[in-house]
Amino acid sequence: MVRVTGRVQGVGFRAWTVREAQTLGLEGWVRNEPDGSVRAVIAGGEGAVAAMLEAFAHGPPGAAVADVVREPGEDVGLSGFRIAP
């Protein structure tokens, strides 16, 4: 699981994440959190996950990422990549 903080809501961060993750062949989801952060679960090959973590550090145009924090999480048989409610 990943938590991204900074100016990451209202800048297309979730849609950008879906596009990036699909390009990398990752599975999981992304959602906005009430505290203004974005949380994502990403699963896939080690190189693809590393590339997504690097991409999170920059985000889409208009974003100002302050921090990217990996948190423990479980792969629960994800399929595809989507925006979660």
N, C-alpha and C positions, 0 to 999 in steps of 0.2 A: 504494500500500500504506500502511496505517496501523498504528501500534503504540500501544496504550493501556496506560498503567501506573497503578498505584495498587491499591486494593482492587477488582479487576475480575473475579476468579474466585470462584465460590461465591455469586454474587449474581444469577444469571440474565442476565448480560451478553450471552452469545451469543444466547439466545432473544430477548431484547429487541432486539438488533441486527438479527436476521432480520426481526422485525415492523416495525421502523422502516424498514429498507431496502426491504422489499416495499411499504410504504405510499408511499415516495418513488419507486418504480419503478426502483430500482437493481438491478444484477446484481453477483454476486461471492460471497464466502465470508467466514466468520469462524471463528477457532479459538483455543483456549487454548494458550499457550506454556509450556514447562517452567519459565521464569524467573518465572512468575506474571503475565505480561502477556497481553494479548489482541491478536492480529494479524488484520487484515481487509484484503481487497481489495474496493474498491468502484468500480463503473463506471456511468456514466450521464451525464445532462445536468449541465452546470456548476452550475446552481442546486440540483439535487437532491444533488449531491456536497457542495456547501457546507453545505446543511442537515444532512446526515449528519455532517459534521465538527463542526458546532456541537452536534449532539445527543451525539456522543461526549464532548464536554467535560463533560457533566453525567452521562450514563449513566442506568441505571435506578435506582429506589429501592434503597437499600442499598449502592450503589457509592460509592466515593470516588476519583474520577479525579484522578491527580496530573499526568499529561501526555498529550498526544495529539501524536504525531510522524508527519508524512507522510514516507514513504520512496519513492524511485523504484521504479516498477513498470511492468509492461506489461499492457495489455488483451489477453488471449489468447483472445478469443472466448467470453466468459463467457455463461452462460444461466441465469437465475433467481438466487436468493440462498439459500445453504445454510450449515449448520454443517459445517465440514470436519474430518476426523480429525486 
